[in-house]
Amino acid sequence: MPTDPRDLRGDAPLLDAWLRFHEEGPTPFTIPGHKQRDDLVGDVVAGDVPLYAGLDTMKLTHGVLQDAEARAARLWGADVCRFSVGGATHANQAVALALGADGDRVVVSRTLHRSMLLGLVLAGLVPVWVRPEVDATSGLPLGVAPATVADALARHPDARAVLVGDPSYVGTVGDVAGLAAAAHGHDVPLVVDAAWAAHFGFHPDLPRHALQLGADALVVSAHKTLPAWSQAALLLARTERLDPARLDAGVEATATTSPAGAILASSDAARALLERDGSALLGDAIAAVRGARERLAAVDGLVVADGPGVDPLKLVLLLAGTGADGNAVESDLLAAGLPVEAAERDLVMAVASLADTATTLGALVDALLRSIGRRRGEPRATSASPVYAVEPVTRMSPRAAYFAPWETLRAADAVGRVSVELVAPYPPGIPVLAPGEEVTTAVLEALGRARSAGVRVAYAADPTLATLRVVC
C-alpha cells in the first residue's frame, strides 16, 4: 500500500512544517551549521531541519509540536504525550525523575533496559527487583507475574511506583492488566517500557497496548516498529496517579535543547499513518510473518516462538534442536544482505514492521532455510539467557554506588565487592550487573556464558571483562 507522505500533511502538523520548509527553501542564519547545503558533506545531512527556526519559529509561535503531541495523546488515549528525539532512553529517564525523591523505593522488573536503571541513578530511586517467569523449555521470559508484584508491594508499602518492560525484547507478552491491578491496589502507578510495541493496539490480531490495559505511563519507540527516524520515541501518560508537571519537568531536564525536527516530523508522520492506514498495513505484515512462521515450523528441530503470548511481528527462532549455531546463520544472512536484530548460539530474531511484506519475509525465510540446512549439527539442549538467570544481590543504592570512589580489580578478585558499573549483554541491554550490586561468581559465569554464545557484553569499562570497577 504505497503512500505519498504529502497525503498525510493535513493530519500531521510537524510533517507539514517539514515539507513546507523544503518547499520554501529559506536561507537560514541559525543552526545547524550545514545551512541546508548538501554540497559540503553530502546527503548525510539531507532532511535535517531543526525544530527551532525550522519546523516552527525560534519562539515556537505556531505550536506545531504541541499540536502533534496532542494528536498522539488522543490516538493512544492518553492525557499527556511528549515526543522524544533521544529514544526510549530519554523517555524512561524522564519518567524516573517524575516518580519520587532521592531514596524512594520503586518496584522494578529486572527485564527493564539499562536506560531505566540509569534513570534510577539520576533520580536517586532505590529498586525493589522483581523477576520474570521463564519458560523452562525455551528459556524465554514470560513476563513478571502480577502476584510477584503484589508481594513486592506488600513487603515494601512505601514503594512509589511499579516499572516493567513489556513486551520483552524477544516479543513475549505479559499480563499488563494484572500488573496494573496489582499496582493500583496499592494506589501507585504502573509504568510500562513498551519500546518494542509502538504497533500494539492498532490491529485486532495484536495485543492491546499498555494504556488500554490500565497502565499509567507508556514509553514506545516509534523507530522500532513504526516508520520513524532512529531515536524517535513517545512518552504517553494518564495523570490520575502521575503529576503532569513532574513529567514535563523530567522531559525538559533530560532533553536536548536542539531537537532534530526531522525526527519529530517522522514521529508525527508515523502517528498519522498509523491512525489512517495502520490496521491495513499491520494486517499485511502480520499475515506475512504468519506465513514465514508456517514455513519455518516445518524445519526439523527448529522451534519458532508463536501463540497468543508472542508479538505477531517478532520472528524468534530457537536453533538448538537443529544443531546450527545462530552466529554462523547470522553470517550467512549478512552475506545475503539480510541483517537481523539479534543472533547468538541458540537464537536468531528478526523484527518485522508495517513496512514489511510477503516479499521481504519470503526472501528472509529462503535465506534462513538455506543457512540452517548448511549449518546443521548435533542437536543440543537450549539454555536460558544469563540475563534472566542471575539473582541480583543489592548492597547499595544505584546512585550511591555510581558516585562512590572506585578501584579496578581483576574480575576474580572483585567477587564479593560492590560494582560501580553496569554490565549487560547487548542486545538487549538488560543488566546482569548494575551499580550497587555485589559481584558474584554467578554473575561472572553468566557474563562468560553470554560471551561464549557470541553475544557482545557492553557498557563495562573493560570490554574484555578481565577487570571490573568496584567501590573502594
N, C-alpha and C positions, 0 to 999 in steps of 0.2 A: 504494500500500500504506500507508494511513494507520495511525498507531500512537499509542497513548496513552503519554506518557512515563512514567506510573506503572507500566506494564507492565515497564519496564526497571529499576525501582528496586532489585530484589533482586540485579541483576547490576552495579549501578553505585553504589558506596558514597557518592560525592560527590553524585550526583543524589539519592539517598535522603536525605542530610542536608539538601540544599537544599529538597526538598519538605517534610521534617519541620519545618524552621524556619518555613515559611509556615503549616503546619497548626497548629503550637503557638502561634504569634503571641507571642513573648516581648516584654517591654518592656526593651530593652537600655540599659545605661548604659556603652556602649562606642562606638567609632567604627563606622560612618560617621555623620556628624553629622545626616543626614536622619532617623535613628531610625525608618526604615520608614514615614514619613509622606509619602504621595504627594499630600497636600493642600497642601504647601509649594511645590514646584516642578513638580509633576505627575508623569506616568508616566515621565518621563525617568529616574527612579531606581527604577522598578519592577523587582523581581527582584534588586536589588543587595544581596547578602548577603556579608559578609566570610568569609574562612576562619577567622580567629581570633575566637572568641566568636560564631560564626555556624554554619558547617558543622561546626566542632569547638569544643571548649572553648578558652579562651585558652592553656592549657597543651598543647593538641593531644593530650589523653588518649585520644581514640577512634581515632586513627591512620587516619582515613578517606582522607587524601591518600596516605599510603604504600600503603594497600590498593589504591587506584585506580591508582597508578603501577605497582604490581606486576602488576596485571591487564593493563595496556597492554604492559608488558615481555613478558609471556607471549604475548600476541596477536601481537606483531611478532617474536618470537624473539630478544629482547634480554636481556642480563644486567641492564641498568640502564635505567630510564625516569625522566625528570623532566618534569613539566608546567611550562609557562611561561604567564604572563599578559602577557608582553612580546613575544609573537610570535616568529617565527623569528629576528628581530633579536637578541633576548636569548639564544636558544639558540645561535646562531652565535658570539656573543661569549663565551659561557661555554666553548664548545669551544676557542676560540682560547687562552683562559687556561690550558687543560689540556694544551696540546701541547708547550710548551717554555719556554725562558727568553729574556730580553731578548737580542736579537742572533741567535737561532737562525733558520735558514732553513726555509721550508716551500714546497713546490711548490703553486702556486695557479692555478686556471683563471681566465682573465680574464672568464668569464661569471658569476662569483660576484657576488652582491648587495653593495651598499655596506656592509651591516651587517657582513659578514665582513672587509672591508677595514678598517673602523674597529675590528674585533676585533683585527686585526694591530697597529693603533696602541696599543690598550690593553695587549696582551701584549708589544709590542716585537719581534714576529716580522718577519722580512725575507722578502718574497715572491720566489720564482723563478717568473715568469709563464709559463704555457703557454696557447696559444690554441686555440679550437675550429676544426675543419674547417668550411667554409662552402659550402653548396650554390650552385654557380655560377648556376643558373637562378633559384632562388627568393630567394637572398640570406639564407636562414635558416641558423642554426648547426646543425651536425650532431653536436656533442659533441667533446670532446678525445680524440684518438686515444691508445690505450694506448702505442703506440711513442713518441709525443711525451713522455709522462710518464716512460717508461723512460729516454729520452735525457736528460731534465732531471735525473733521479735519478743517472744515471751521471756527469753533469757536476758534480753537487753531492751527493756521497755523504754529506755531513753533514746533509742535509735531514731534518727530524724528522717530516714528515707530508706527505700529498697531500690537497688540498682542492679539490673540484669542485662545480659546480652542475649537477644532472641530475635530472629533465628540465629543458630550458631554459624560459625564460619563454614561448616560443611553442610549447611542448609537444613539441619534438623530443627523442628519447631516444638517449643514447649507449651505449657499451659499458662498462657499470659493472663487469661481471665481469672484463673485460680490464684495466680500471683497477685493480681490487682485486689482480689477479695481478701487475701491474707494481709496485704499492706493496709488496705482501708479498714480492716478490722482493728488495726492499731492506730488509725487516723494518721497515717503517714503516706506520702506519695510514692507511686511506683514509676521509676524512670527506666525506659527501655532503649538501649542502644540497638537499633534495628538497622544498622548501617547497610546490611545486605538485603534489605526488604523494602526499598522505596516503591516497589511494584505491588506489595501486598495490599489487598482490599479493593483492587480495581478490576477483578475478573472473578466470576463465580467459582472457578476451579482453583483459585488461590486462597490461602489463609487470610482472614481479616487482619487489618493492621492493628497495632497495639492500642491506639486511641479508641478504636471501635470495640476493643475488648476490655476497656476500663482503665488503661494506663493514664497517668497524669502528664508524662512528657515522653516524647518520641524523637529520636535522632535518626535521620536517614541520610545516606549518601546518594545524592542524585546522580553522581557519576558512575555508580557501580552497576545499577540495572536500569537506569533511565539514560536518555541520550544527552547528557550534560557534560560539560568540560570537567576534567580532573580537578579535584578539590572542591567541587560543588556539593553542598550539603544543606539540610534544613533542620532546624530545631522547632518542633511543634509542641505546644503545651496547652493544657487546660489549667485554669488558675484557681480552682476551688481549694487546692492544697499547696499550690506554689504561688509565690509572690511575683507578679509580673514585673514589678520594679527591680527586684533582685535578679530576675532572669535577664532583663535588659542590661543591668549593670554588669552582670557576668559576661554577657556577649561583648559589650563595649570594652571591658577591661582586657579581654584576650584577643580582640580582633585587630587586624591591620587597619591603619588609618588611610591606606591607599588601596582600597578594594578593586580588584580587577572586574571591570564592567562586563567583559565577555563571559566570565564565569557566572556572574549574577544573571546576565541575559539568558545564558543557556539553562539555568535553573528555571527561570520563568517560562522559557520556551518548552522545556521538558514537562513542566506542570500543565501548560496549555494543551500540549499534545496528549498527555495522559488523560486529561479531562475530556477531550474531544474524541480521540481515536484509541485510547488506551485499551479498552476492552477488546476491540477487534485485533489490534496489533499483538496484545498479550495472548489472545486465543490462538493466533497463528503460531507464535513462539512456543506455547505450551504443547500444541499438537506436534510440532517439530521435535521437541525434546522427548515427548512420549514415544514417537516413532524411533528415535535414537535409542531409548531405553529398551524397547522391544527387540531391536536388532542385537544390542549388546548382551541382553539377558540370555540369548541363545548360545553364548560363548561358554564352553565347558570350563568350570572352575571360577568364572568371573561373577562377582556379586555386584549388582547395581542397586544402590540405595533408592528406595521407592516407597510409596504408600502415603497415607494422609499426614504423616508426621514429617514429611520431607518437602522442601520447596520444589515445586514442579519445574523451576528453571535452573536448578543445580543438578549437574550430571556428575555424580560421585561414584567412582569405580574402585572396588576393593580387589586387589590383584593377587593376594596371597595364594588363593586356590589355583591360579594359573602358573605359579612359579615365576612369572615375569617380574622384573624389577621396574618399578614406576619411574625411576630416574632414567633408565635406558629407554623406556617408552617415551618419556618427555623429549629425549634427544632426537628420537625419530620424528616426533611431532614438530619440533623446532626446525628440523631439516626440511620438513614439508611445508613450512610457513604457517604452522598451526599452534602457536603458543597457548598453553593452558594456565589457569590460575594457580594450581598447586600440583606438585608431584613429589612423592617420596617413595621409599621402597614398596610399601603396601598400598599406596593410594594415588590415584590421579583424579583431579577435579577440574571440570570445565564449567564456566559460568556462561549461561545464555541470558539474553535480554530481549526486549521487544524489537531490537534491531535484527535479531536472528530469524532465519527462515529454514525451510526444509533443505534448501541447497547448502547453506553453511553447515548445518548439523550433519547432513549427509556426507560432506567432504571430511568432517572430523571423524565420523564413525568409520568410514572407509580406511582412513589412516590408522585408527586405533586397531581395527581388525587385522590389518597387515602387521602392525608392530607387535601386538600380543602374540600372534601366530609365530612371528620370527623370534620373539624373546622368551618363549615358553621354557619352563624348567620344572624342577621338582616342587610340588605343592608344599606350602609351609603354613604354619598357624599364624593367624592375624594377631598382632599385638596392639594394645591400646596406645594411643598417643601419650607420650610423657606429660603433655600439657594437662591432661586430666587425671594423671596417676599419682601426683605428689601432693601430700597434705602439708600446707604451709605451717611453719612454726613462727608465730609473730612474737617478737621480743621488744620492738619499739614501734612508735607510730611511723608511717612512711615519711612524714615531713621531718621529724626529729632525726631519722637516720640519713635522709637525703642531705641535710645540712651539717651532719656530725663530722668531726675530724676523722680522717680515714688513713689507712695504710694498705699497701699492696702485699699480698701473701700468695705463695704457691697455693693452688686450689686445694690440695690435700691438707695443707696447714690451716686453711680457712674454715675447715669443718668445726662447727661449734661456735663460730663467730657470727656477728650480725652484718648482713650485707648493706652497703650503701648503693648498690647498683640494681638496676632492673635488667634481667636477662630473660629472653624469650625466643623460642623457635619462631622463625618468620618465613613464610606465613604460618599462622595467622597473627602473631604478635601478642599472644596471651602469655602472661608471665609465668615462668616456672619458679623464678626467684625475684623477689621485689625488695625495695628498700625497707629495712626494719625487720626482715625475716632472717631466721637462722640458716646458715649454710649447713646442709646436712648431707650425709652420704647418699641418701635417696635423691636429693636434688642433683648432685653431680652425676649420679648414674643415669638419671632421666635425661639430662642435657647430653650426656655421652651417647645415649641411645638415639636421641634425635639427630645428632651429627652423623652417627653411623647409618641412619636411614636416608641420609642425603639432604637433610633439612639444614638451612642456614640458621645458626644461632646468632641472634642480633642483639645490639644495644650495649653489650659488655665493653668496657674499656679495652680489654684484651680479647680480640675476636677468636683467638685460639683456645680461650678458657684455661690456659696454663696458669693464669693468675686471676685473682679476684680482689676487689676493693672491699674492705671491711672496716667497721667502726673501730677506732683505736681503743 
